[in-house]
Amino acid sequence: MVPTPMKGSHVNAYTVRKVSELAAEYGDEFVGRIAGAFTCRFNEEVDDFLRRSALDFSRRKVSVTELVFENASQWCVGYFTLAVKPLQIPASALSSTQRKRIERFSKLDAGSDVYTVAAYLIAQFGKNYAAGQNAIAGKELLALAMNHVRRAQDEVGGQVVFLEMEHGNTKLGAFYSQCGFSAFGHRITIENGKPVTYDQLFLFLK
């Protein structure tokens, strides 16, 4: 729970707060209690990041994590983490229309046939199932994240937002597709000594 009154950006039934601001106002332990009670259920990485890295990364400006609170109950119902990263998109993954659009703000490397762009990354994204019936819908949470991306776009520009999801999660892939994201590639990393493949998806901002 979060003490009232709640500051931050208010969108309909929700209030969005930066973890760094909450820590400055109420202390690191307060943020730790919120993170400790957070349960994404389907993705342990989402829980681990919030508990171990979100505040430190925010303070070091590596990324910014925003907690989402349901106003009536003051439950933390979800969170998202945003960052700015260089993104490489193979030309072969784009339609001719998409190539024309991306060439407005990126150049194709002829050797690798890859476009490199500065892009907004939704680095973490998850809802808190411990909030029960107060839990926010996935589309509502993504809409809040995209609102923050578009605010940044209004200030500094930018045309692309992207995210990653573990390969093989067809339900999540369908969700992002419904929200306008398109797959463009894969990334393989080593986690706990084993290779893990992530699907990469992007969206052109209007």
Sequence and secondary structure as in RCSB ss.txt:
>XXXX:A:sequence
MVPTPMKGSHVNAYTVRKVSELAAEYGDEFVGRIAGAFTCRFNEEVDDFLRRSALDFSRRKVSVTELVFENASQW
CVGYFTLAVKPLQIPASALSSTQRKRIERFSKLDAGSDVYTVAAYLIAQFGKNYAAGQNAIAGKELLALAMNHVR
RAQDEVGGQVVFLEMEHGNTKLGAFYSQCGFSAFGHRITIENGKPVTYDQLFLFLK
>XXXX:A:secstr
   SS  SEEETTEEEEEHHHHHHHH HHHHHHHHHT   SS HHHHHHHHHTHHHHHHTTS EEEEEEETTT  
EEEEEEEEEEEEEEEGGGS HHHHHHHTTT  EETTTTEEEEEEEEEEEEEE GGGGGG   HHHHHHHHHHHHH
HHHHHH   EEEEEEETT HHHHHHHHHTT EEEEEEEEEETTEEEEEEEEEEE  
